[in-house]
Amino acid sequence: MHCSDYVKVHICTQCGSLMSPRYVPTEKSDGNYKETNQVDRYECQSCGPSAKLIVTDMPYVIKYLSAELACMNVKINFKFDPKDLKDDCELSVI
């Protein structure tokens, strides 16, 4: 799905939340980045760092709608087909 307002988002496969994944930067030491091969990562605030996140693309308006509904205490959950949840893959929301 490549449309004019497409965006890549991280979604937790355990809770199905689009709003819970957060960016976790690499650690700093003495003002400089550590010399490691670690890359920046995302983790779910609700499920913890052990939860599997997937990256998928969707229209930005879905992300915006999810944020607006979260302001009114309404949560959108996304569900995935378990056979599509492979290691390090991108998939589409069903």
Secondary structure, 3 states (H helix, E strand, C coil): CCCCCEEEEEEECCCCECCCEEEECCCEECCEECCCCCCCEEEECCCECCCCEEEEEEEHHHHHHHHHHHHCCCCCECCCCHHHCCCCCECCCC
